[in-house]
Amino acid sequence: MTYQIPTAKEPVPAEYLRALDHTDRLASLLDSQFRLPLTRLRFGWDPVIGLVPIVGDLAALALSLRIISSARKLGASPALLRRMALNAGIDALAGVVPIAGTVFDFSFRANLRNVGLLMDEIRRERAPLA
């Protein structure tokens, strides 16, 4: 099902909220699910599955694309979708480099970045017009 971002005057459908929550949970799972003990460093499954050469990077990219697809269904603008794809592409290209790509995944967090961009766009669209 494809949605439009509800305006400030419209109630937000429960299905929309569930889809948005699912997208947010997937990004958190991929980028910040775990914490290194005795540190503030967080990481998710993205750098872990990226340790498997080629297949892991392709799997991580597929999950990133799922987040982008969900953003499209939630009403993201084409410009936002392009920016999200660029973030996912940067993440995937960096992931090709052994070890350095995994270190990059720890800091770049493309999926959380993309969900943040989506949330910002939703907030702007729902902001009451003055």
C-alpha positions as CSV (number, residue, x, y, z in Angstrom):
1,M,0.0,0.0,0.0
2,T,1.3,3.5,-0.9
3,Y,0.6,6.5,1.3
4,Q,0.9,10.2,1.2
5,I,2.4,12.0,4.1
6,P,-0.6,13.1,6.2
7,T,-1.0,16.9,6.5
8,A,-1.2,18.5,9.9
9,K,-5.0,18.6,9.7
10,E,-5.3,14.9,8.9
11,P,-5.2,12.2,11.5
12,V,-2.3,9.7,11.0
13,P,-3.6,6.3,10.0
14,A,-2.6,3.4,12.3
15,E,-1.2,1.5,9.3
16,Y,1.0,4.5,8.4
17,L,2.4,4.6,11.9
18,R,3.0,0.8,11.9
19,A,4.9,1.0,8.6
20,L,7.0,4.0,9.9
21,D,7.8,2.1,13.1
22,H,8.8,-1.0,11.2
23,T,11.1,1.1,9.0
24,D,12.7,2.7,12.1
25,R,13.1,-0.7,13.8
26,L,14.8,-2.1,10.8
27,A,17.3,0.8,10.6
28,S,18.0,0.4,14.3
29,L,18.6,-3.3,13.9
30,L,21.0,-2.7,11.1
31,D,22.9,0.3,12.6
32,S,22.6,0.5,16.4
33,Q,21.2,-2.8,17.8
34,F,24.3,-3.6,20.0
35,R,26.6,-1.7,22.2
36,L,30.3,-2.5,22.7
37,P,30.7,-3.2,26.4
38,L,32.3,-0.4,28.5
39,T,32.0,2.1,25.6
40,R,29.3,4.3,24.1
41,L,29.9,2.7,20.6
42,R,26.8,1.2,19.1
43,F,26.6,-1.0,16.0
44,G,24.1,-3.2,14.3
45,W,23.9,-6.1,11.9
46,D,25.1,-4.1,8.9
47,P,28.8,-4.2,9.8
48,V,28.5,-7.7,11.0
49,I,27.0,-9.2,7.8
50,G,29.4,-6.9,5.9
51,L,32.2,-9.0,7.2
52,V,31.2,-11.8,4.7
53,P,32.8,-10.7,1.4
54,I,30.5,-9.8,-1.4
55,V,27.4,-11.7,-0.2
56,G,27.3,-9.8,3.1
57,D,27.7,-6.5,1.3
58,L,24.9,-7.4,-1.1
59,A,22.6,-8.5,1.7
60,A,23.3,-5.2,3.6
61,L,22.5,-3.2,0.4
62,A,19.3,-5.2,-0.1
63,L,18.2,-4.3,3.5
64,S,19.1,-0.7,2.9
65,L,17.0,-0.7,-0.3
66,R,14.1,-2.1,1.7
67,I,14.2,0.9,3.9
68,I,14.2,3.2,0.8
69,S,11.3,1.2,-0.7
70,S,9.4,1.7,2.6
71,A,10.1,5.4,2.5
72,R,8.7,5.6,-1.0
73,K,5.5,3.8,0.2
74,L,5.3,6.3,3.1
75,G,5.2,9.2,0.7
76,A,8.8,10.4,0.5
77,S,9.6,12.8,-2.2
78,P,11.7,11.8,-5.2
79,A,14.5,14.1,-4.1
80,L,14.6,12.4,-0.7
81,L,14.6,9.0,-2.3
82,R,17.6,10.0,-4.4
83,R,19.4,11.2,-1.3
84,M,18.7,8.0,0.5
85,A,19.9,6.0,-2.4
86,L,23.1,8.0,-2.4
87,N,23.6,7.2,1.3
88,A,23.0,3.5,0.7
89,G,25.3,3.5,-2.3
90,I,28.1,5.2,-0.4
91,D,27.7,2.7,2.4
92,A,27.7,-0.2,-0.1
93,L,30.8,1.1,-2.0
94,A,32.7,1.6,1.3
95,G,31.7,-1.9,2.4
96,V,33.6,-3.4,-0.5
97,V,36.9,-2.4,1.1
98,P,37.8,-5.1,3.6
99,I,38.0,-4.0,7.2
100,A,38.0,-0.3,6.3
101,G,34.4,-0.8,5.0
102,T,33.4,-2.4,8.3
103,V,34.9,0.5,10.3
104,F,33.1,2.9,8.0
105,D,29.8,1.1,8.7
106,F,30.3,1.8,12.4
107,S,30.4,5.6,11.9
108,F,28.3,6.3,8.7
109,R,25.1,4.5,9.7
110,A,23.4,5.0,6.4
111,N,20.1,3.4,7.5
112,L,19.6,5.5,10.6
113,R,20.6,8.5,8.6
114,N,18.0,7.7,6.0
115,V,15.2,7.2,8.5
116,G,16.2,10.5,10.1
117,L,15.9,12.2,6.7
118,L,12.5,10.6,6.2
119,M,11.3,11.7,9.7
120,D,12.5,15.3,8.9
121,E,10.5,15.3,5.7
122,I,7.4,14.0,7.5
123,R,7.8,16.7,10.2
124,R,8.1,19.4,7.6
125,E,5.1,18.2,5.7
126,R,3.0,18.0,8.8
127,A,4.1,21.4,10.1
128,P,1.1,23.7,10.3
129,L,1.2,26.4,7.7
130,A,1.3,29.9,9.2
